[in-house]
Amino acid sequence: MLDIKILFAFHLLRDNVNDLLRQEGAIGEIDLFSLDMDGNDYWIWKQIKCIKPRIVICEYNSIFGSKRQVTVPYKEDFYRKKEHYSEMYFGASLAAFCELAEKKGYDFIGTTRAGVNAYFVRKDLSEPFKKYTSEEGYNESANRDSKSKDGKLMFLRHFERLEVIEDFPIYDIESEQVVKIKDSNI
C-alpha cells in the first residue's frame, strides 16, 4: 500500500515546522522528504528534527554557484515574487545544502540536469550510490524564467542573472555574516 502525505502550508516557519510535521503524523523514519519553498528552504531543513528521511530532495538556487555556502537570510514572510521582481533571489546554494546534509548525516548523490533539485541519501543507506562534492555534482539551471520590472520574461542566461540581484543580502554560512551578493565572491 502506498501512503503519501503532502504537507501544504503557507506559514511554515523555523519555529513551527516540527509541530506541523508531527500534526501530520510525520515522525521518525520516513522514505522521502522533498523541500521546495523558493525561499527559506535551508533554514527549514536545518530546523527539522522530528523526521529522519531516507532520501531528501531540495531545490537549490544555481545562480549562487557550486562553491560558496550561501543562502538568503531567514525571513518569516519571505515570498520569492515579492522579494525581487526578477524572482531570482531565493533559496540556497548547492554547497550550502551539501554542508547541511553532511551535518545531518546525508551524502550528496547528484542533481537534476536542469540544475534545480539536489538529492541526498542518508549515510546508512548510501553505500551503492556515488557521492559527489557540490562542485562535482553541480548543474547550472537551464531555466530562463527571469522577469523584468514590468513582469515580462527576460530570458537571461545563467551568467547574466547574478548581476540583477547583486545588491541583495546573502547569508554566508562559513563566516556567519550577511553580506551583499556582489561582495560574497560567488
N, C-alpha and C positions, 0 to 999 in steps of 0.2 A: 504494500500500500504506500502510495506517495503522499507525504504530508508536508506541504509547502505553506509557510506562513509569510505574509508580506506585511511589514510594518510601514505604514504611510503616515508620517507625522510632520506637520509644519513647524512645530515648536520643539524640535529635537535639539536639546542643549547638552553641554557637558554635565550639567547638574541633574538632568533627568533621564539621560539615555539608559542607564542601568535599570531604573524603575520602569520605564516604558517597555524595555525588553522583558523584564520579569512579568509585567502585567500580561504580556502576550504569551507567557509560558516558555520563553526562551531563556533557559538556564543550563549551565554546564556545557557538555559537549554537543555540538550541532555539526551538521555536514558542511553547510555553505553559508557564508555571510558576504553579502555584496553591499558596498557602500558607495553611493553616488549622490552627493548633496550639492555639488557645484559651489562649495564654499568652505565650510568648517570640517571637512572630511578628516583631515589629520587629527584635529583636536578631539573629535568624537571617537575615532578609533582608539586614540591614546587613552581615553577615559573608560572605555568598555572593560569591565571586569567580570561580569556575570555569565558570559558565554566563552566557550573555547572552541571556535570553529576549526574544522579540519582544513578548510580552504577559505581564503579571504580574497575578495576581488575589490580593488579600489580604483576609482577613476583618478588619474594624475593629470597635472597640467604640464604638458610637454614644453610649453613656452619657457618654463623655468629651467630647462636643460636637464642634463643627466648627472652633473657633478655636485652641485650645491644642495645642501639640505635646507630648503626654504618652504614656507607656507604663508598664506595670508594670515595676518594676526586674527586671533579669535574675536569674534563679534557676534553677540547673541542674535541680532537681527540681520545677519549677513544674507543678502539676496543678490546673486550674480548680476541680474539685469539692472538692479538699482545702483550697484557699486560703481560701475563704469559702463558708459554707453556701448563700448565695443564688445562687452560680455566675455572678454579675455582675461579679466582679473578674477581669479578664483583658485581654490584648492591648494595643492602642494606639489612639489617636485617629486619625481620618481625616487631620487636619493633620500628625500625625507621619509617617504613610505618604507623604503628598504631599511633605513636606520630604525624606524619604529618597529617594523616587522621583526627584525633581529632581537630587539629588546623584549618583544612579546613572545619569542620562541618560534618564529616562522622563517622559512627560506624563500627567497625570491626566485621564481621559476620562469618568468618571462612576461611579455606584454603582447597586446594585440598589434598586428602590423599597422593598424590605423593609428597607433600612438595614443590610445585613450585609456585602456584598462591595464592594470598590473595584477599579476596572480601570485599568491603566496600560499605555501603549504606548510602546515605545522611540522616542525622538525622531526617529530617521532614518526611521521608518515612520508617524509620527503626523499627517502633513500632512492627510489627508482628515477627521480627527476634530476635533470641537470640544473645546477644552481648558477645564478648569474650575479654579477655586480650590477649596480644601477647603470654604469656606462656600457657594459656588455649587452644588457637586455633592453636598453632604451630604444624606443622608436619615436621618431618625430611625428607629431599629429599631421595627418593628411587633410584634416578638416580645414575648410577655408570659409568659415562662417562668421568671421568678424564683422561687426557692424559699424557704420558711420554714426555721427551725431544725430542724423535725421532717421536712423533706423534701417538704412539700406545696407545690403551686403557689400562689403569692401573687397572680399576675396583676397585678403593679404596672404602672402607666402609666409612660411614659418619665420624666416629671418627678419621679416618686417614687423612682426607682431609685438615684440618686446618694447620697441620704441614707443608705441602708442600708450603703454601703461607705465612707462619708466619713472614717473613721478609719484607712483603709489607706494605705500609701505609694504614691506615684506618682513616676516619674522625669520631671522637666521637662527636655525636650531643649534648650530655649533657654538656660536658666540652668545646665544640667548639675548639677542638685541633686535630691535626693529630698525630697519634702515630703508631708504628709498631703493626701489628696484635698480635704478641706474647706478647706485653706489654699492651694489651687492656682488658684483663680479659674476653674475650668472650669464 
